[in-house]
Amino acid sequence: MQKGCPFGSHRVITPEGVLPQAAEIIDNTMDIYDNEILVSVETLNIDSASFTQIQEQAGGSEKEIKKIMLDLVQKRGKHHNPVTGSGGMFIGAIEKIGPALEDRELQPGDRIASLVSLSLTPLRIDKIKAIRKETDQVDIEGKAILFASGIYAKLPEDLPQNLALAVLDVAGAPAQTAKLVRPGDRVLIIGAGGKSGLLCLHEAKKRAGISGKVIGLDYTAESMDRIAEAGLADAAIQADARNALEVRDKVLEVNDCQPVDLTINCVNINGTEMGSILPTRQGGTIYFFSMATSFTRAALGAEGVGLDVNMIIGNGYTRDHAVIALHTLRENPKLKEMFTRIFA
């Protein structure tokens, strides 16, 4: 059995010298190296920005969505959307473990969720069985490879698998929120009615405390209903996050004419960078969890309006993020009921 690089560089076909995420094409043959894990994949949770773009490209046709996904994986060896640059994650059952990894607490048959992006994961799709547009989830028959450096979580026994998949897909957002929010902070969450936004509302409300303020912003009536049902926002704003001046004015209106200390961007569309920057105070922080973010637009936009803000790239991983995200549902029965209704 061949020895592999812990970061998966042995799978890169082109261009040479890069790691799998940056590669154009990777090797998705399913003969494992000594430090790889072979997984029989059941469901893909496509990154929200990526799935939105694929749906638009397909004109909403399930037949076209399937064709785009199959072509993408066949050409690149991974589900790495060239438009958004993002992937997603999967759930499945361990099929084989390379001998270099046999000391891990894993056994063939264990069911896991990958916590690394599909944009770097060798993937083979044999068949697309079902597409659930409302949850960005796609049931497949196929296989995937996890590298030695790849992180994963065993699926919890107390939650339905599709529910766990939905939460683990955005686990970085509530975990980063838990790290960033301080008592008394005024926090704006853009995209607060979505999957990651609702989890962030819980953590922000919990951490900001009674002296803080949490503002939820979203665009559609359906999203606003979810924010209201969750009961976690001190104020809710319906606005288009691409309209930065409208966002700023409405935030000031509900926040005593003051900008916020922290903005968390969870949307899945382009063009919301300035809508995140303008309502944030000098010296404040913006966490761009959204993979639709242009960091060029964000950096130059902040400079252009003279705002010295700390901007954090939406790293999907932070220590114990899976534990924190799943605990959010266990801690909040109302959120758990909402997520079960939508995703389970």
C-alpha positions, 0 to 999 in steps of 0.5 A: 500500500502506498504512503500518502501525504497527511494533507492529501497532496499525493492526490493532486493532479493539476496544478503541481505544488498545491494542496487539494483544496486549491487544485483544479483536479484531484485523483478520486480513485478509491484505492486508499493510501496508508493514511486515508479513510474510505467512506461509503457516502449517503448524503451530501450537504452542499454549501448554501452559496454553492447550491444556490448558484447551481440551482440558478444555473440549472433554472431550478430543474432537478435534472439539470442540477444532477447533471451539473453535480455529476459533471463537476465531480467527474471533471474535478474529482471533487465537488468544488464549485468553480463559481463560488469556490465552495463545497459542502460536507457529507455523511456516510459509513466507514468502509476501510481505514488505512493501516497508518490510522488504525490507532484512531477510535474508528471502526468500519461501520462507524457513521460519521460526518465529514467536517472538511470541505467537499472542495478538497475531498476526493469524491465519486458519485455513482448515483444521485438518488434524491435532491432536497432543495429546501435543505441543500441536501443530496442523497447519493450512492458514492464514496469519498476519501478522508486524509489523515489531516481531515476532521470528522465527527461521529454521528450522535445517536440522539439526533436524526442524521439529516438534522445532525448533518445540517447542523454540523455543516455550519458548526463553525458559525455558532462556535466562532460566535461563542468565541467572539461575543462578549457580555454587553455587546451589540451584535448584528446577525445578517441572514439570521433566519437561515440555518447558521444564522439561527444557531448564531442567534442562540450563541449571541443572545447567550453570550451578550447577556441582558446588558447586550443587544442582538439584532437579526436581519434577513430579507424574506418574510419566511426568514423573518417568521423563523427569527420571530419564532426562535425568540432570540433577537432583541430586534428584527430587521427586514432588509436587503443586505446588498443595500448597505445604506438601508442596512445601516439606517435600519440598524441605527434606528433599532440600536439607539442611533449607535453602530454595532460592536460585532456583525456576523454575516451568514448569507448565501448571496454575493454583494453583502460586504458593505452591508456588513461593514457600514453598520459596524463601529470603528474598531468593531469586528465583522465575521464573514461566515458566508462563502459568498464573500469577496474579501477584496470587496470587503477590504477595499470597501472598508478602506473606502469609507474610512472604517478601521474594523477587524474582519475575520475570514469564515474559517469553518473550523474552530476547536470543539465546533461540532460539540458546541453546535450540537449542544446548541440544539440540545440546550434550546428545545425551541430551536431543536423543534424548528430544525427537526421540522425543517431538516429531519 
